[in-house]
């Protein structure tokens, strides 16, 4: 049963990423990458809008038991930063601003709701 729960969680995460991507595109952003791996980490989405580049971490939640932002530990942040730096080295960009955006998708709401945390953590 543990395998099934993991598969369901991965499926929900993928659907949440699709949902967030669609919301960002509807708001005028261009998706530059999805599930990009490199630099020791993975970026859920890389988007650009009006010269602003965002590395998007999508967190899906089905209840209030665990704060999704608490899941982005210092170790997870370090992996995201490593991946973002690798992405920047691999891709030319004219972005005037770069930051991390966390999108928290509430799967228990109907329709799903998204909370946005822009410039979510310090790169340091």
C-alpha positions in Angstrom: 0.0 0.0 0.0 2.9 2.3 0.6 3.8 2.2 -3.1 0.3 3.2 -4.0 0.3 6.2 -1.7 3.6 7.3 -3.2 2.2 7.0 -6.7 -0.9 9.0 -5.8 1.2 11.7 -4.2 3.4 11.9 -7.3 0.3 12.1 -9.5 -1.2 14.9 -7.3 2.1 16.8 -7.4 2.3 16.5 -11.2 -1.3 17.7 -11.5 -0.6 20.6 -9.1 2.5 21.6 -11.3 0.2 21.6 -14.4 -2.3 23.7 -12.6 0.3 26.2 -11.5 1.8 26.4 -14.9 -1.6 27.1 -16.5 -2.3 29.8 -13.9 1.1 31.5 -14.6 0.6 31.3 -18.4 -2.8 32.8 -18.0 -1.2 35.7 -16.1 1.2 36.3 -19.0 4.3 34.2 -18.0 6.2 32.0 -20.4 7.2 28.5 -19.2 10.9 28.0 -20.0 11.3 24.7 -18.3 9.4 22.0 -16.4 10.9 19.5 -14.1 14.4 20.5 -15.0 17.3 18.7 -13.2 20.8 19.8 -12.8 23.2 21.1 -10.2 22.1 18.5 -7.7 18.5 19.5 -7.6 15.3 19.8 -9.6 13.2 22.8 -10.6 9.5 22.3 -10.9 9.0 25.2 -13.2 11.1 28.0 -14.7 9.0 30.9 -15.9 9.6 34.4 -17.2 7.3 37.4 -17.4 8.3 41.0 -18.2 12.0 40.4 -17.7 11.4 38.7 -14.3 12.6 35.1 -14.0 11.1 32.8 -11.4 12.2 29.4 -10.3 9.0 27.9 -9.1 8.7 25.3 -6.4 5.2 23.8 -6.3 3.8 22.3 -3.1 0.5 20.5 -3.0 -1.4 20.0 0.2 -4.6 18.2 0.9 -5.0 19.3 4.6 -3.7 21.7 7.2 -1.6 19.2 9.0 1.8 20.2 7.6 2.8 23.6 6.4 4.2 23.2 2.9 6.7 26.0 3.4 8.2 24.1 6.3 9.0 21.3 3.8 11.4 23.7 2.1 14.2 23.0 4.5 17.7 24.7 4.3 18.9 21.5 2.6 16.0 21.7 0.0 16.8 25.4 -0.5 20.4 24.5 -1.2 19.4 21.9 -3.8 17.0 24.5 -5.4 19.8 27.1 -5.5 22.2 24.7 -7.0 19.7 23.7 -9.7 18.9 27.4 -10.4 22.6 28.3 -10.8 23.0 25.3 -13.1 20.0 26.4 -15.2 21.3 30.0 -15.4 24.7 28.7 -16.6 23.0 26.5 -19.2 20.6 29.1 -20.6 21.1 32.6 -21.8 18.6 35.0 -20.2 18.1 38.7 -20.3 16.1 38.7 -17.1 16.5 41.8 -15.0 15.3 40.0 -11.8 15.6 36.4 -10.6 13.9 34.9 -7.5 12.3 31.8 -6.1 8.5 31.6 -6.1 6.7 29.0 -4.0 3.2 28.0 -5.2 1.1 26.2 -2.6 -1.8 24.4 -4.1 -4.7 23.6 -1.8 -6.1 20.3 -3.1 -8.9 20.2 -0.6 -10.5 23.4 -2.0 -12.9 23.1 -5.0 -11.8 24.5 -7.3 -8.1 24.3 -6.3 -6.6 27.5 -4.8 -3.1 28.7 -5.1 -1.2 30.8 -2.5 2.0 32.5 -3.9 5.1 33.3 -1.9 7.4 35.4 -4.2 11.0 35.8 -3.3 10.4 32.9 -0.9 13.9 32.6 0.6 17.3 34.2 0.6 19.8 32.7 -1.8 22.6 34.0 0.5 
